[in-house]
Amino acid sequence: METKVDEEKALSSHSTLPDETDQQVIVDATVTDPNANIIDWNGPNDPEIPVNWSTSKKVINLIFVSIFTFLTYVFSSLLVDL
């Protein structure tokens, strides 16, 4: 595994040797397998990207998430009272 020391942190620290918290892992993002299943959007205007949803669809999803979050706390507190 290849690591790279963050130069700014190494220069600002008082010690001459960087510790493990000053290191960053470099990840190789290249895909070597041509048969790998890569899931991606179909461009920046893809209607499946949540940013491109209509306002009504965003509001409906927000309401669903809010209701389920609220009900989770309500039902968990109801069980405590029994």
C-alpha positions as CSV (number, residue, x, y, z in Angstrom):
1,M,0.0,0.0,0.0
2,E,1.4,3.3,-1.0
3,T,1.3,6.3,1.3
4,K,2.0,10.0,0.9
5,V,2.9,12.4,3.8
6,D,0.9,15.6,3.9
7,E,3.6,18.2,3.5
8,E,1.8,21.0,5.3
9,K,1.2,18.9,8.4
10,A,4.7,17.6,8.4
11,L,6.2,21.1,8.1
12,S,4.0,22.5,10.8
13,S,4.6,19.8,13.3
14,H,7.4,20.1,15.8
15,S,8.7,16.5,15.3
16,T,11.0,15.5,12.5
17,L,9.2,12.2,11.8
18,P,5.5,12.2,10.8
19,D,3.2,9.9,12.8
20,E,0.5,7.7,11.3
21,T,-2.1,10.4,11.5
22,D,-0.1,12.6,9.1
23,Q,-0.3,10.1,6.3
24,Q,-2.8,9.8,3.6
25,V,-3.6,6.6,1.6
26,I,-3.4,7.0,-2.1
27,V,-6.1,5.0,-3.8
28,D,-5.7,3.9,-7.4
29,A,-9.1,4.5,-9.0
30,T,-8.3,2.8,-12.3
31,V,-10.3,-0.2,-13.2
32,T,-8.3,-3.1,-14.6
33,D,-11.1,-5.5,-15.3
34,P,-13.0,-4.5,-18.5
35,N,-16.0,-6.6,-17.4
36,A,-16.4,-4.7,-14.1
37,N,-19.9,-3.5,-13.4
38,I,-19.7,0.3,-13.1
39,I,-22.9,2.0,-12.2
40,D,-23.0,5.7,-13.2
41,W,-25.4,8.4,-14.2
42,N,-26.3,8.9,-17.9
43,G,-24.8,12.4,-18.0
44,P,-25.4,15.5,-16.0
45,N,-29.0,15.9,-17.2
46,D,-30.1,12.3,-16.2
47,P,-33.6,12.6,-14.7
48,E,-32.7,9.9,-12.1
49,I,-30.2,12.2,-10.4
50,P,-31.9,13.7,-7.3
51,V,-30.6,17.1,-8.2
52,N,-32.6,17.0,-11.5
53,W,-35.8,15.9,-9.8
54,S,-38.8,18.3,-10.0
55,T,-39.6,20.3,-6.9
56,S,-42.8,18.2,-6.2
57,K,-40.8,15.0,-6.3
58,K,-38.2,16.4,-3.9
59,V,-40.9,17.6,-1.5
60,I,-42.7,14.2,-1.6
61,N,-39.5,12.4,-0.8
62,L,-38.7,14.9,2.0
63,I,-42.2,14.3,3.5
64,F,-41.8,10.5,3.3
65,V,-38.4,10.6,5.0
66,S,-39.6,13.0,7.7
67,I,-42.7,10.9,8.4
68,F,-40.7,7.7,8.7
69,T,-38.1,9.4,11.0
70,F,-40.9,10.8,13.2
71,L,-42.7,7.4,13.4
72,T,-39.5,5.7,14.4
73,Y,-39.1,7.8,17.5
74,V,-42.9,7.7,18.3
75,F,-43.1,3.9,18.1
76,S,-39.9,3.4,20.0
77,S,-41.2,5.6,22.8
78,L,-44.6,3.8,22.8
79,L,-42.9,0.5,23.6
80,V,-41.2,2.0,26.6
81,D,-44.5,3.0,28.2
82,L,-45.8,-0.6,28.1
